[in-house]
Amino acid sequence: MRRFVIGQAKNLVDQTRRRHKNLTFLSHLPHPPPPPPFSAPSAYSSSSRFLSSSSSSSDMSSSDSSSSLPVTLDTINPKVLKCEYAVRGEIVNIAQKLQDDLKINKDAYPFDEIIYCNIGNPQSLGQQPITFFREVLALCSHTALLDESATHGLFSSDSIERAWKILDQIPGKATGAYSHSQGIKGLRDAVAAGIEARDGFPADPNDIFMTDGASPGVHMMMQLLITSEKDGILCPIPQYPLYSASIALHGGTLVPYYLDEASGWGLEISELKKQLEDARSKGITVRALAVINPGNPTGQVLAEENQRDIVNFCKQEGLVLLADEVYQENVYVPDKKFHSFKKVARSMGYGEKDLALVSFQSISKGYHGECGKRGGYMEVTGFTSDVREQIYKVASVNLCSNIGGQILASLIMSPPKPGDDSYESYIAEKDGILSSLAKRAKTLEEALNKLEGVTCNRAEGAMYLFPCLNLSKKAIAAAEAEKTAPDNYYCKRLLKATGIVVVPGSGFRQVPGTWHFRCTILPQEDKIPAIVDRLTAFHKSFMDEFRD
């Protein structure tokens, strides 16, 4: 093995030397002459334009560019312009520039690092991956390891056994090859078995579509359901911007239903009925209801009785129920428990033909946090066979989701069991991560509620807090002067004063006249006190500066 690695390294060095010689030779060649006036650009000048960000675009006037460029803001798809995604919007762009500048001008800012509390990206903030998952993935990715005797001393016996089991289900053991468009059958079997064990009701592998995270599944369903702006999707407000963005991209209409902040972000059936009737009175055909449980950005966990009411509402109104359940492992309070909508529907006696239900799961959240591996699935039930064929066709256009993500999706639904070699270490890692997240959520919640003019509901689940800001007229006027939303103004000031990145509530939509921000609970425990101190000092200063 070592000889192989050394040989590979030697080949890489040789290739680098040859490339260096070629570049040295090319440097002695004469530069190509500039193209004559008004001539078509040469291949050389075309590539130079892409290599330099300041050449052609900065030299052209706006009138020239609108008449000569093949793509402008006036000619691209207007649905793209309408689409917004605040989680990676203006605040994050500013943060990235500050981060680059910090490397050069360390003493120019009152902070020494940027702390990204804007997105549910656990491993970027220090969370470690689950050992068993990564061992199995490594063995499946580099199958030669399974033939090495040293592997048995480096990997757990059950990870080796699981890797062989997975590879036996893949034709030619080729993890770099395309799979079935719904995903590898054996991995879908594992996911279905995990769903069945979780819910106590049967699950069919043929209902499972493996996806690159939950987002492609949401896009696929929007593509299926939306035919024009006259088609609407009921979405919670505040909402995860994936929904508003995907509805905009596919040309539909977001029909908002407002969660009740005063009751812990409760979902009231009366509000659903009101918004549904209002949309229908405007000629909008509401096709589906999206529910995020546990909530993002709001962190609430729905009670089972509330879920029953939601299921009945969808059944009575003929709506597809889109259940975003990616935070199902993230429940932090003893008085709440996650129940899948499928389990609730089946326990009510609704079968396969009674309710159209699509549930989404992801490897990015929970305790695993494998965001960059891009894995997940959607379970599609209650659709006729001819519609199912169309869903499969859309999935086929993308060929398949990535195999590593499929493997991880199967593992999170079929982790080590009691008696397995990895079980004790797996449970220790899982419980350690979830208990730490619960502590961080509580610490941040308490700190936020101590701030003047701030109220914050408890984080029952998910990975976020969504505090409400009671801003002064003076602060709102200052934001208006800069032509930005008041909570966006607050978040920009917070970033520039502390290096803490949060997302303004206006990016998630909110009750008009209210202002919020979303903050993740993901920074490691040893960083939480510093975040609290910086936030507390900034907020006091901000409130004093803009006191009416």
C-alpha positions in Angstrom: 0.0 0.0 0.0 2.8 2.4 1.0 4.7 1.6 -2.2 1.5 2.4 -4.2 1.1 5.8 -2.5 4.8 6.7 -3.0 4.6 5.7 -6.6 1.5 7.9 -7.1 3.3 10.8 -5.4 6.4 10.4 -7.7 4.1 10.4 -10.8 2.5 13.6 -9.5 5.9 15.3 -9.1 7.0 14.3 -12.5 3.8 15.6 -14.1 4.3 18.9 -12.3 7.9 19.3 -13.6 6.8 18.6 -17.1 4.1 21.2 -16.9 6.5 23.7 -15.5 8.9 23.1 -18.5 6.0 23.6 -20.9 5.0 26.9 -19.2 8.6 28.1 -19.3 8.7 27.3 -23.0 5.4 29.1 -23.6 6.6 32.2 -21.7 9.3 32.8 -24.4 6.8 32.8 -27.2 5.8 36.2 -28.7 2.4 37.5 -27.4 -0.3 37.4 -30.0 -1.0 40.7 -31.7 -4.1 42.6 -30.7 -7.1 42.0 -33.0 -7.7 44.7 -35.6 -10.4 47.2 -34.9 -14.0 45.9 -35.2 -12.8 42.4 -35.9 -14.3 39.4 -34.3 -12.4 38.5 -31.1 -9.9 35.7 -31.3 -10.0 32.7 -29.2 -7.1 34.2 -27.2 -8.9 37.4 -26.5 -12.1 35.6 -25.6 -10.4 33.4 -22.9 -8.6 36.5 -21.6 -11.9 38.2 -21.0 -12.9 35.3 -18.7 -9.6 35.3 -16.9 -9.7 39.0 -16.1 -12.7 40.3 -14.2 -11.9 43.9 -15.0 -11.3 43.9 -18.7 -14.3 44.0 -21.0 -17.1 44.6 -18.6 -15.5 47.7 -17.0 -14.6 49.2 -20.4 -18.1 49.0 -21.8 -20.8 51.6 -21.2 -24.2 50.3 -20.2 -25.7 51.2 -23.6 -22.9 49.2 -25.3 -23.3 46.2 -23.1 -27.1 46.0 -23.6 -26.7 46.0 -27.4 -23.6 43.7 -27.7 -23.8 41.2 -24.8 -25.8 38.0 -25.5 -27.0 37.8 -21.8 -28.0 40.8 -19.7 -30.4 41.2 -16.7 -33.0 42.3 -19.3 -32.7 39.1 -21.2 -32.4 36.3 -18.6 -35.3 34.4 -17.3 -37.3 36.8 -15.1 -38.1 34.0 -12.7 -34.4 33.9 -11.8 -34.5 37.6 -11.0 -37.5 37.0 -8.8 -35.8 34.2 -6.9 -34.0 35.1 -3.6 -32.0 33.1 -1.1 -31.2 35.2 2.0 -29.3 32.4 3.8 -26.4 33.1 1.4 -27.3 36.7 0.5 -25.9 40.2 1.2 -24.8 39.7 4.8 -22.8 36.5 3.9 -21.1 38.3 1.0 -20.0 41.1 3.3 -18.8 38.5 5.8 -16.7 36.7 3.2 -15.0 40.0 2.2 -14.3 40.8 5.8 -12.8 37.3 6.3 -10.4 37.9 3.3 -9.4 41.3 4.7 -8.8 39.9 8.2 -6.0 37.8 6.7 -4.2 40.9 5.6 -5.4 43.6 8.1 -5.7 41.6 11.4 -5.7 44.8 13.5 -8.2 46.7 11.5 -11.3 45.1 13.2 -12.5 44.7 16.8 -12.7 40.9 16.2 -10.2 38.2 15.1 -12.6 35.8 13.3 -15.9 35.6 11.4 -18.4 33.3 13.2 -20.9 32.0 10.7 -24.2 31.6 12.5 -26.2 32.0 9.2 -26.6 28.5 7.9 -27.1 24.9 9.2 -23.7 23.7 8.3 -22.5 21.8 11.4 -19.1 20.5 10.3 -17.9 23.9 9.1 -18.2 25.0 12.8 -16.3 22.1 14.2 -18.8 19.3 14.6 -17.1 15.9 13.9 -18.6 13.3 11.5 -19.9 10.1 12.9 -17.1 7.6 12.8 -19.1 4.5 11.6 -20.6 6.5 8.7 -17.3 7.7 7.5 -15.6 4.3 7.9 -18.2 2.6 5.7 -18.1 5.4 3.2 -14.3 5.2 3.0 -14.3 1.5 2.4 -17.0 1.8 -0.3 -15.1 4.6 -2.0 -11.7 2.8 -2.0 -12.6 -0.8 -2.2 -8.9 -1.9 -2.3 -8.8 -1.2 1.4 -11.0 -4.2 2.0 -8.3 -6.5 0.7 -5.6 -5.1 3.0 -5.0 -7.0 6.3 -4.2 -3.8 8.1 -7.8 -2.6 7.5 -9.1 -4.9 10.2 -6.9 -3.1 12.7 -8.0 0.4 11.6 -11.8 -0.1 10.9 -14.5 -1.6 13.1 -15.7 -5.1 12.1 -19.3 -3.9 11.5 -18.2 -1.1 9.2 -16.2 -3.7 7.1 -19.2 -6.0 7.1 -21.6 -3.1 6.1 -19.3 -2.0 3.3 -19.2 -5.5 1.8 -23.0 -5.7 2.1 -23.4 -2.3 0.3 -20.9 -3.2 -2.4 -22.6 -6.5 -3.1 -25.7 -4.5 -4.0 -23.9 -2.4 -6.6 -23.2 -3.9 -10.0 -19.5 -4.4 -10.4 -19.0 -2.8 -6.9 -18.6 0.4 -9.0 -19.4 3.3 -6.7 -18.3 5.7 -9.4 -20.9 4.5 -11.8 -24.4 5.8 -12.4 -27.1 4.0 -10.5 -30.8 3.5 -11.0 -32.5 7.0 -11.2 -34.3 6.4 -7.9 -31.2 5.2 -6.3 -29.5 1.8 -5.7 -32.2 -0.7 -4.9 -30.4 -2.2 -1.9 -29.9 1.2 -0.3 -33.6 2.1 -0.9 -34.4 -1.2 0.9 -32.4 0.0 3.9 -34.1 3.4 3.9 -37.5 1.8 3.7 -36.7 -0.6 6.5 -35.5 2.4 8.6 -38.8 4.3 8.0 -40.8 1.2 8.9 -38.8 0.8 12.2 -39.3 4.5 13.0 -43.1 4.6 12.2 -44.4 1.1 12.8 -46.1 1.0 9.4 -44.9 -0.6 6.1 -42.7 1.3 3.7 -42.1 0.4 0.1 -38.6 0.8 -1.4 -40.3 1.8 -4.7 -41.7 4.9 -3.0 -38.1 6.1 -2.2 -36.3 8.5 -4.5 -32.7 9.2 -3.4 -31.7 12.8 -3.8 -28.7 15.1 -3.4 -30.0 16.5 -0.1 -33.6 17.4 0.4 -33.5 20.5 -1.9 -33.6 18.7 -5.2 -36.6 16.7 -4.0 -38.5 20.0 -3.2 -37.6 21.4 -6.6 -38.8 18.2 -8.3 -42.2 18.4 -6.6 -42.5 22.1 -7.4 -41.7 21.2 -11.0 -44.4 18.6 -11.0 -47.1 20.7 -9.3 -46.7 24.2 -10.7 -48.0 24.9 -14.2 -48.3 28.7 -14.0 -48.6 31.6 -11.6 -52.2 30.5 -11.0 -50.9 27.5 -9.1 -50.2 28.1 -5.4 -48.3 26.4 -2.6 -49.2 27.1 1.0 -46.0 27.8 2.9 -45.3 28.7 6.6 -44.2 32.3 7.3 -41.5 32.5 8.5 -40.3 30.0 6.0 -37.0 28.4 4.8 -36.2 30.4 1.6 -35.8 27.2 -0.4 -39.6 27.2 -0.7 -40.0 30.8 -1.9 -37.0 30.4 -4.2 -38.2 27.2 -5.8 -41.8 28.4 -6.2 -40.5 31.6 -7.9 -38.1 29.6 -10.2 -41.0 27.3 -11.3 -43.3 30.2 -11.8 -45.9 29.6 -9.1 -47.4 31.6 -6.3 -46.4 31.3 -2.6 -49.6 31.4 -0.5 -48.5 32.4 3.0 -49.9 31.1 6.2 -48.5 32.8 9.3 -47.2 30.9 12.3 -48.3 32.4 15.7 -45.2 33.7 17.5 -47.2 34.4 20.7 -48.0 30.7 21.0 -44.5 29.4 20.3 -44.9 29.5 16.5 -48.1 27.6 16.5 -49.8 26.4 13.3 -53.5 27.2 13.4 -55.9 25.4 11.1 -58.1 28.5 11.1 -55.2 30.4 9.5 -54.7 27.7 6.9 -58.4 27.9 6.0 -58.3 31.7 5.8 -55.3 31.8 3.5 -56.7 29.0 1.3 -60.0 30.8 0.8 -58.3 34.1 0.1 -56.0 32.5 -2.5 -59.0 30.7 -4.2 -60.9 34.0 -4.3 -58.1 35.4 -6.4 -58.3 32.6 -8.9 -55.3 30.7 -7.5 -55.4 26.9 -7.5 -53.7 25.8 -4.3 -51.9 22.5 -5.0 -50.0 21.7 -1.8 -49.3 22.5 1.8 -45.7 22.7 2.9 -45.0 22.0 6.6 -41.5 22.1 8.2 -41.3 20.0 11.3 -39.3 20.7 13.4 -39.5 24.3 12.2 -36.9 26.3 10.2 -36.2 29.1 11.1 -38.6 28.9 14.1 -37.5 25.7 15.9 -40.9 24.6 17.1 -41.9 20.9 17.2 -45.5 20.1 16.2 -47.8 18.3 18.6 -49.2 15.1 17.3 -52.8 16.3 17.7 -51.9 19.4 15.6 -50.5 17.1 12.9 -53.7 15.1 12.8 -55.6 18.4 12.1 -53.2 19.2 9.3 -53.6 15.7 7.7 -57.4 16.1 7.9 -57.2 19.6 6.4 -55.1 18.3 3.4 -57.5 15.3 2.9 -60.6 17.6 3.0 -59.1 20.2 0.7 -57.5 17.8 -1.8 -53.9 19.1 -1.2 -50.6 17.3 -1.5 -48.8 17.4 1.9 -45.2 18.3 1.5 -43.5 17.3 4.8 -40.0 18.7 5.4 -38.7 16.4 8.1 -35.0 17.0 7.8 -34.6 17.9 11.5 -36.4 14.9 12.8 -33.4 13.9 15.0 -33.1 17.4 16.4 -35.6 17.6 19.3 -34.3 19.1 22.5 -37.2 19.4 25.0 -38.6 16.5 27.0 -42.3 17.4 26.4 -42.0 17.2 22.6 -41.4 14.3 20.3 -41.1 14.0 16.6 -43.8 12.1 14.7 -43.6 11.7 10.9 -46.6 12.8 9.0 -46.8 9.4 7.4 -47.0 7.7 10.8 -49.7 10.2 11.8 -51.7 9.7 8.6 -51.5 5.9 8.8 -52.5 5.9 12.5 -55.6 7.8 11.5 -56.5 5.1 9.0 -55.5 6.9 5.9 -53.9 4.5 3.4 -51.8 4.8 0.3 -54.8 5.9 -1.8 -56.3 8.4 0.7 -53.6 11.1 0.9 -50.9 12.4 -1.4 -47.9 12.8 0.9 -44.2 13.5 0.2 -41.7 13.5 3.0 -38.2 14.8 2.7 -35.1 13.7 4.7 -31.5 14.8 4.5 -28.0 13.7 5.7 -27.2 17.4 6.2 -29.0 17.9 9.5 -29.8 15.7 12.5 -26.6 14.7 14.4 -24.8 13.7 11.3 -24.4 17.1 9.6 -23.0 15.7 6.3 -24.0 18.8 4.3 -21.2 18.6 1.7 -21.8 15.0 0.9 -25.3 15.9 -0.5 -27.5 13.0 0.3 -31.1 12.5 1.2 -34.4 11.1 -0.1 -38.0 11.7 -0.6 -40.7 9.2 0.1 -43.6 9.6 -2.4 -46.9 8.1 -1.4 -50.5 8.5 -2.6 -49.9 9.2 -6.2 -51.3 7.3 -9.1 -49.0 5.1 -11.2 -49.2 7.4 -14.2 -48.1 10.4 -12.1 -45.4 8.3 -10.5 -44.0 7.5 -14.0 -43.7 11.3 -14.6 -41.9 11.8 -11.3 -39.5 9.0 -12.3 -39.0 10.6 -15.7 -38.0 13.9 -14.0 -35.6 12.0 -11.7 -34.1 10.3 -14.8 -33.3 13.6 -16.4 -30.7 14.1 -13.6 -29.5 10.4 -14.1 -29.1 9.7 -10.4 -28.0 11.3 -7.1 -24.4 10.9 -6.1 -23.5 7.4 -4.8 -21.7 8.6 -1.6 -24.8 10.5 -0.6 -27.0 7.5 -1.3 -24.7 5.4 1.0 -24.9 7.9 3.8 -28.6 8.2 3.5 -29.0 4.5 3.9 -26.6 4.6 6.9 -28.5 7.3 8.8 -31.7 5.2 8.5 -29.9 2.0 9.5 -27.2 2.9 12.0 -25.3 0.4 14.2 -27.6 -1.7 16.5 -27.0 -3.1 20.0 -24.3 -5.8 19.9 -22.5 -4.3 16.8 -18.9 -3.5 17.2 -19.5 0.2 16.6 -22.7 0.6 18.6 -21.3 2.0 21.8 -19.0 4.6 20.1 -21.8 5.5 17.7 -24.3 6.2 20.6 -21.7 8.1 22.5 -21.0 10.3 19.4 -24.7 10.8 18.6 -25.8 11.6 22.2 -22.8 13.9 22.7 -23.7 16.0 19.7 -27.4 16.2 20.4 -27.0 17.0 24.1 -24.4 19.7 23.3 -26.8 21.2 20.8 -29.5 21.3 23.4 -27.2 23.1 25.9 -26.2 25.6 23.2 -29.8 26.3 22.3 -30.7 26.9 25.9 -27.7 29.2 26.6 -28.4 31.3 23.5 -32.1 31.5 24.1 -31.5 32.7 27.7 -29.0 35.3 26.5 -31.2 36.7 23.8 -34.2 37.0 26.2 -32.0 39.2 28.5 -31.4 41.8 25.7 -33.4 44.9 25.8 -36.4 44.8 23.4 -35.7 41.2 22.4 -38.0 38.2 22.8 -37.1 34.7 21.8 -39.2 31.5 21.8 -37.6 28.4 23.1 -35.7 26.2 20.6 -37.7 22.9 20.8 -35.9 21.5 17.8 -34.0 22.1 14.6 -30.8 24.2 14.7 -32.0 27.8 15.0 -33.3 30.6 17.2 -35.5 33.3 15.7 -35.6 36.2 18.1 -37.9 39.2 17.6 -36.3 42.7 17.6 -38.4 45.6 18.9 -36.5 48.4 17.1 -36.9 52.1 17.8 -38.3 54.6 15.3 -34.9 56.1 15.1 -33.3 52.7 14.1 -36.0 52.1 11.5 -35.5 55.6 10.0 -31.7 54.9 9.8 -32.4 51.7 7.9 -34.9 53.4 5.6 -32.2 56.1 4.9 -29.9 53.2 3.7 -32.9 51.7 1.7 -32.7 48.4 3.6 -35.0 46.5 5.9 -34.5 47.4 9.6 -33.5 43.8 10.6 -31.0 43.7 7.7 -29.6 47.0 8.9 -29.2 45.5 12.4 -27.5 42.4 11.1 -25.0 44.3 9.0 -24.1 46.5 12.0 -23.8 43.3 14.1 -21.5 41.7 11.6 -19.2 44.8 11.2 -18.9 45.2 15.0 -18.6 41.6 16.1 -17.8 39.3 13.2 -21.0 37.3 13.9 -23.1 36.4 10.9 -26.8 36.0 11.2 -29.6 36.2 8.7 -32.3 39.0 8.9 -35.8 37.8 9.4 -36.9 39.7 6.3 -35.1 37.0 4.3 -37.5 34.4 5.7 -40.6 36.6 5.5 -42.4 37.6 8.6 -45.6 39.4 9.9 -45.4 42.9 8.4 -44.0 45.4 10.9 -42.1 42.8 12.9 -38.3 42.3 12.7 -36.3 39.2 13.5 -33.0 37.4 12.8 -32.1 33.8 12.5 -29.1 32.5 14.5 -27.9 28.9 14.4 -27.0 27.1 17.6 -24.0 25.4 15.8 -20.8 27.1 17.0 -19.0 24.8 19.4 -19.7 25.1 23.1 -16.4 26.9 23.9 -17.3 29.7 21.5 -20.8 30.3 22.8 -19.7 32.5 25.8 -17.8 34.8 23.4 -20.7 35.0 21.0 -23.0 36.0 23.9 -20.6 38.6 25.2 -20.1 40.2 21.7 -23.8 40.1 21.0 -24.7 41.6 24.4 -22.2 44.5 24.1 -23.2 45.3 20.5 -26.9 45.2 21.3 -26.6 47.6 24.2 -24.5 50.0 22.1 -27.0 49.8 19.2 -30.0 50.4 21.5 -28.3 53.4 23.1 -27.3 54.9 19.8 -30.8 54.7 18.4 -32.9 55.4 21.5 -36.0 57.5 20.7 
